[in-house]
Amino acid sequence: MPVLAQMDHNAHMAQATKPAAKASADAALSDALVKKVDKSKGTVTLAHGALPNGMPPMTMAYKVKDAAMLGQLQAGQKIRFATDPADGGMTVTKVELVR
């Protein structure tokens, strides 16, 4: 009987981790205004509202995961973006232009 309980527990844990993995892949996008693009530093300065990770509204420079993102951005542009929770939300991992 203890073996069955352990198997049930493991099956439950495997199911519990699947939604969390999917949630991180579908990170919520936040609205922002591009204030500055600095290709030499690999950063973009964004003015944004409160973020899903608990960061309050502010204007700050973020690193970008892929420097190619900087080529599509310019000051004054409205975007939606996601950050990497693994580094405390300090790196932009996804950008969508708002039209």
N, C-alpha and C positions, 0 to 999 in steps of 0.2 A: 504493500500500500504506500509506503513512503516514496517509492520510485515514481508512482503515478502522480503523486502530489508535486514532486519536483518537475516532472515533465510538464504538467499543467502550468506550473509557475513559469518555467522557461518559455513556453508557448505564449503566455500572457505578456511577458517582458518583450519578446520579439515583436508582438503586435503593437505594444505601447510605444516602441521607438520608431516605428514607421511614420506615423503622422508628424512627429517632431522633425524628422529628416525632410519630409515634404514641405513643412512650414518654412524651414530655412531656405529651401530652394525657391519658394514663392515669396521671398521677402517683400514686405510692404514698401511701396514707393511713396516718397514724400515730396511735396512741392517745394521748389526753391527758385531763387533768382540768382543767376550767375553774376557775380560782382567783378571777378578777375580770373584770367587764365594765365598761369605761369608755366610755360612749356619747359623752361630750363630747370625748374624745381620739380616738375611733374605734379603740380597742384592746381586745384580750382578753388576759388573762394566763393562760398555760397551763403546767401541769406535765406534762412529756412525757419519754418515753424517748429513746434515740438515734434520730436522724432519718436517712432515706436519703441526705441531702446531706452526712452526716458530722458534723452537729452532735451533741454529746454530750447525755446526759440533763440537763435543767435546768428551772427555772421562769423564764419571761420573758414580757414583754408583746410582742405582735405587732400590727402594723397589720392591718386587714382590707381586702380589695379592695372589698367592697361593705358599706356601713354597715348595710344591712338584715340582714346575718348576725347582728349584735349583738342584734337583737330576739328571736332564738330561743335565745339563750344565757343561762345564769345560773350563778352560782358553785355548785360541787359537782357539776355535770353532767359525765358522761363523754361524750367525743366522739372522732371520728376526723377528722383534718384533713390538708390538703395546703398546701404553701407554694409561692411563686413562686421558681423557681431563678434568675430573671433579676436579682433584687435580693438574692441571697445567702440566700434563704429567710426573709426578714424580714416578708413579707406573707402572711397566710392567704388562700388563693384558694378553698378548698372546705371545707365542714364537713358532717359527718354525725353526727346524734345517735345515741348508743348506747342501745339500749332494753334 
